[in-house]
Amino acid sequence: MILLDTDIMIDLLRNYPPAVVWLRSLGDEEIALPGFVVMELIQGCRNKAE
């Protein structure tokens, strides 16, 4: 299982190529997103669309 950090999620949401390639390279690996990371992402949004 791989826990994703906020920095990685931001890169993925922005389609940063190295992050996308890394995520695809994981294959069938189980990925988890901790609740505090979700909260950090929500806190960082400028509006509801983000």
QUILIN-V739708 format. One record per pair of residues at least 6 apart in sequence whose C-alpha atoms are under 6 Angstrom apart, sorted by the first residue. I is the first residue (numbers start at 1). J is the second residue. D is the distance in whole Angstrom. If there is no record, write none. Layout:
i->I j->J d->D
i->I j->J d->D
This chain:
i->1 j->30 d->5
i->1 j->31 d->6
i->2 j->31 d->5
i->3 j->32 d->5
i->3 j->33 d->6
i->4 j->33 d->5
i->6 j->37 d->5
i->12 j->19 d->6
i->12 j->20 d->6
